[in-house]
C-alpha cells in the first residue's frame, strides 16, 4: 500500500446468506492492504432457513440447522455483534444501540426480512399465538408447530399468506403439500380439512406455475381461498376476517405474517412502507445514495426473496462492485433469476426456474434435454435435491465457492408457452 494512503472501508449490515456470501466473495477480490471489510449482525448463530419448513414434520432437529456465524467469515473480515440503531448516509456512519458507531466508504445492506405478526390485529394475541396460530419461518415457530402437529388429530388446518412479498414464496404451498402427506401417513387425512388462503388470484404468482400448483391442490382435496386480504383475526371465534368481510374459521392456523425489512431501515429514512430499500434492480445500487448497495431480501427488487436470488445476485454484484469502485461501469446486469425446489410430499418435489420476465416453465435442468432435474414436474430426484441443498449451502454457497449454475437464467431446455396459451392462462387466473 502506498505510504499515507488510507484504507477503504466496506461495511456490510447483516450476516445472513447474502451478507455472508458477499464478504467471502469480496475478500478474495479486494486487495487486503487497501480494503477493510466489516460485517455486523446482532446474532452470533446462522440458521439454515430452508430447513425450518421441514422441521415441523420431523426431518430436522434444531441443532442440524444452526451453526456459528463466524465460522463462515474468511480471514481478514471483522465481525461486530451489535444491534443497529440507524444509518446516517449523509455522514457515512452507522450507529449501534449500545452507543458505538462505525464509519464506511461503501455500505452493503443485507439485513433481510422478518415475519411481523404484530402488524395484523389479533394475530400475535397471546391467547392464540403459538397455541392455535403458528409461523414456520422462525426457529421458535417451527419448534412450536412441530409439537402442535403431533397433537392435531382432526379439524380444520388453514395455511395462510398475509401479503406479498414474503421470504421464499413457495414455502406456504410446500407446507400445505407436506401437511397433506403427513396426515395421510398418520391415517387421519379424512379427519382433517385443509384450506390454502392467499391474497393472490391463484395458487402462485405466475400463470403457468399457478395453474400447475392449483391442480396439485385440487388433486389432494385442498380448498383454495384466493383474493383473501386479511383485516384481522377474531381471537375468540378463531376466525380470519378479510377486508371484504369474508371469514375463514380454523382449528389450527399456519400463517405467513406480513414480512418487513429491518426497523433500522425506517429509522434511517432509507426504505419504503415495508422497510425495503429502493434500488436499481439490475445492479442493486441505492436509488438515493451512490455508495450504498442492498442485497438479498432487504431490497425492493421485484424478485423472490429467496436464497437462490441472493446467491445469483451476489455472484454478479461482486464483479460489479470491483468495477464500480475502480471507476468502471457496472455491466453485469441481474435478471431476477430464481431457482427453487418445491416439496410436494411423499418423498417427491418439483423444481422451478424463472426470472423477472420469464415465468416457471416445464423442461429439464441444469442440462437441456438431459437434466437430470425435471422442471415443474414431481420427481423423487427433486426431493433428493432439496435435501442435498443443505450440504451445498453450508459448504459451498455461504463460503463463496464456485457452483456451476449460471447466475443469469438460461432458456435452454425449457418448453416455452405460446402467446395465445399465455393469454388464456392469464384470463383463467
N, C-alpha and C positions, 0 to 999 in steps of 0.2 A: 504494500500500500504506500502511496506517495506520502512523504512526511508532511504532517499538518493537515492532511485530508481527513475529514470526519467520516465516521461510519454512517451509512444509510440505515434507517430503522424501519423494518417491516413489522407491523403489529397485526396479529390475527385474533379476532374475538370469537371464541367458540372452538372447542376441541372435539366436536363430533366427527362424523365421517368426512364432511367437506374440509373442515379446518385441519384435521389430521393429515388427510391426503395432500393438501396444498403445502403444508410445511415440509413434508417429505419430498415432494416434487421440487420445490423452490430451493431447498437447502442444497440440492445437487446442482442447481443451475446458477445460483447467485454466488459470486466469489466470497469466500469466508472472511477475507481480510477487508471486504468493503461493505458487507451487509450483516447487520444484526437482526435475527429473527426471534420474535417473542410470541407465544401463544397463551391466551388467557381463557380460563374456564373456572366456574365455581365448584365443579365436581371433579373428583380425582378418579372416578370409575367410568369406564366406557361400556355402554350396554349395546349388545347386538340386537338392534330393534326389530329386524325381521323375525327373530326368534320369539318375540313376545306374543305374536299371533298364535304360535303353536304350543306355547306353554300351558294354556288352559286345557289342552287335550292330552297332556302328559308326555309330549315329545321331548321337552327340555325341562331341566331343573334350573332354577335361577343362577346357580354357580357356573353353569355352562354358557351363560350369556354375558358374563361380566369379567372384564379384565382392567388392569390399571392403565390409565391414560398414558402415563409417562413411558411405559414400555414400548409405545409406538412412535415416540418422537425420536428423530435422528440426533446424533451428536451435533452440538452447535446450535441447538434450538433451546431457548429459555422457556420455562413453563411457570406461569404465575397462577396460583389458585386464589381467585377473588371474585366477588360479586360486583358486576359493573353497575355504576350509578348512571353515568351518561357519557356520551361522546360530545366534545366541542370541536366541530370541524373547522371553525374559524381559527382556533388556537392549535389545531392538530394535536389534541390531547384527549386521553381517556381517563375518566375519574372513577375510582372504586368506592364502594360503600364504606370501607374502613378508613377512608381519608387519603389513601395513596393515589398517585396519579402517574401516568406514563405518556410520554410524547411519541410521535411517529412521523415518518415522512410519507409512508404509504400505509393504508389501513385496509384490511380484508375483514369484512363482517361475515361470519359463518355461524351465527348464533341460533339457527334452526327455527323450528316452530313447535308449539306446545298446545296440548288439548286444554281448553278452558271451560270446564263445566259451569263455573260461576257466572258465565255470560248468558246462560239460559235460565230463566226463572224456574225454580223448583228442582232443577237437575241435580245440584250439589247439596240438596237438603239432607242433613244428617239422618233423617228418618228413612231415606231410601238409598243414599249414595253408599255403594259397596255393601248394600243389603239386598236390594232388588234391582238396582241400576249400577252398571259397571262399564268401564272402558277397558281396552286391552292394549293401549298404546303406552302404558306406563308399567313398570315392574310391579308396583303395588296393585294396580288394577288387574293385571294378568294373573297375579297370585290369588287375589280375592275371587276372581271369576272362576279359576280352576276349582276352588272349593265349592262355589255355588253350583257349578255344573254337576258335580258329583252328587249333590243332594237334590237336583231338579229331576223329578220323575214324571211330571205331567204338567200340562198347562200351555200358555202362550208365550213363546220366545219371540221377541221383536229385536231385529238388528236394524240400527238406525244411524243415518248420517245427518248431522245438523245442518251443515252448509259447506260448500266447496270454496276454496281448495282445502284438501286435507293431506296429511302425510300418508304416502302410499295409497292412492285412491282405489286400488283393487282389494285392499285388505278386508274391508267390510264384507265384500262378496265372498272372499276366501273363508272368512269366519262362518258365514252362512252355510256354505257347502260343507265345511268341516263339521259343523254342528249337526247337519242332516245325517252325515255318515256316523258321527259319534252316537247319536240316539238310535240309529239303525243297529249299530253294533251292540248296544245295550238292550236291544229288543223292546224299546219303548217308543219308537218313532211314531207309531199310530196314536200315541197318547200326547204327542207334542205338536202343536200348531206353530209353524214358523212363518214369520212375516218380515219381509225386507222393505224398509221405509227409506225413501230417498227424496231429496229436493230436486233431483234431475227428472227429465221427462221419461227416462228409461233406466235400465239396469246399470248403464255406464255412459260415459261422455261421448263416445264416438259411435256412429250408426252401425257399422258392421259388427264391432265388438258388442255393442249394446244388444243387438238382435240375437247374437250367438249366446251371450250370457243370460239374456232374458229367457231363451228357450231352455237353458240348463235349469233355471229356477222353476219353470213350468214342469219339466220332467221330474223334478224332485218334490213336486206338490208344495212349493214355497210361494206364498202370495207376494205380489209386488204392489206396494202403495207408492205411487210416484207423485211428483209435484207437491210433496208434503214439506212445507216450510214451517218448522216448529215455532210456536209462540211461547208456550210454557208447558210445564208438567204439573198436572193436578196430583199432588203428593198423596192425598188420602184415597183418591179414586184409582191411583196407579194408571193414569191415562195421559198420553201426549195429546196436546191440542195444537192444531195448526193455525196459521194466520187466517185461513178461510173457514175456521171453526170446525174442521173435521177432527174426529177423535180416534185415536188408536190406543186401545187398552193393552196392558201387558201384565204378565206374571213375573217375567224376567226380561229386563231391557238391557241390551248390549249396545251402547251408543258410542258414536264418534262425536265428541263435543266440538264446539267451534274451535278451529285451530287459529292461533295467533302467533305472531313473531314476538321477540323478547320485549319486555316492558321498557328496557333502556332505550330502545329504538324510538318509542313515543316520547320519552323524556328528553331525547336528543333532537327531536323535531326532524327525524330522518325518514319516517315511514308514512304509509297510507293508513286508512282506518283500521286495518288489521295488523298494523306494525310490520308490514313488509316494505322493504326499501325499493323504490323505483330505480330500475337500471336499464341499460341497453341490453336487450335480450340476446344479442349476438356476442357481446364481449364482457358483460357484467359490470361495466363501468357505471358508477352512480350518475344519475341524471343531473345532480346538483353540484357534485364536487369532483374535481379532476384527479384526486389522489385517493379515492375510496372505491373499492370494488366489493361486490356482495356475491357470495357463493352459496350453493345448497338451498335449503328451504327458506332462508332469510330474505330472499329477493322476491320481486313481483313478476318474474318471468312466467309466461303462460305455458309452463311445462309441469309435469308431475313432480310433486315434492317427494322424491324417491331417491334411494341411494345410487341407482344406476345413472340418474340425471346428474347427481353430484360428481360421480366418477367421470363421466364423459366430459362434463363441463370443466373439471379441474385439469384433465388432460390438455384441453385446448387453452385454458386460461394460463397455465404455466408457460406455454410458448408465447402467448400474447404479452404476458407481464414482462418477460425479459425484453421483448421488442419495445414495449411501451416506455420502460424506464431508461432505455437507451436511445429514445427519440425516434424510433421507427414505428411505422403504422402497424396496428393490430389486424392481421389478415386471416386469423384462424377463427372464422365465424361459427358459432354454435347454432345447431338446427333444432334444438329441443329434443334430441334423441333420448328415448326411454326404453328400457328393456326389463320386463317384469314377469316373473313366474307367478302363476295363479294356482294355488292349491284347490283341488276340486273334490277332495275326499276319496276314501278307499284306495289310497296309495297312488293316486293319479294327479296330474296337474296340467295346466296349459302354459303357454309362453306367448307374450305379446311384445311386439317391437314397433315403435312408432315415433313420430316427432311433431314439431309444430304444425306441419302442413299435411302429413300423411298419417292416416289412422291405422290402427292394427289391422293387418291383413293375414290371410292364410298363406302357407308356404313352408319353406324349410330354413333352418338357422343353425349355425352361422354360415355353413357352406351351402350355396344354392344346389337344389335337387338332392344332394347327399344328406344334408342336415348335420348331425343326426337328430336335432330337436325339431319337433313339429310346431308350427305357429297356429294359434287359435284352434288347437285340437288336443283333446285329453290324451295323455300317454303316461306310462309308468316312468319313462325316461325323464320327462319334465319334472315329475315329483322328485326323482333322484337328484336332478339338477338343483332344485330348490334346497334340498338338504345339504348338498355339496357346497353350496354357496357360502355357508358359514366358514368353512376352512379357507375358501378363497378370500373372503372378507378379512379375516384376521391376518392371513399370511401374505396376501398379495396386494389387495386394494388399499388397505389402510397404510401400508408401508410404501405406497407409491411405486410399486414394481409394475413391470410391463404385463399387461393382459391382452392377448391377441384378439381383441374385439374392437373394431374401428369406432372412434368417438362420434363420427358422423354416420347417420343411418344410410344403409345401402338398400336399394330396391331389388337387388339381385336375389332371386329365389322366391320372391313374393308374387302372389296371384293378385293382379290389380283389378279393381272394380270399375266397370264402365260408368260413364257419366249418368246414363239412364238408370242403372241399378242404384247408384248413389242417391239420385233424386228420389227414387222410390223408397229407399231406406229412410231418408230424411223425412219424407212425408209420413211414413208409418210411425216414426219416432215422435 
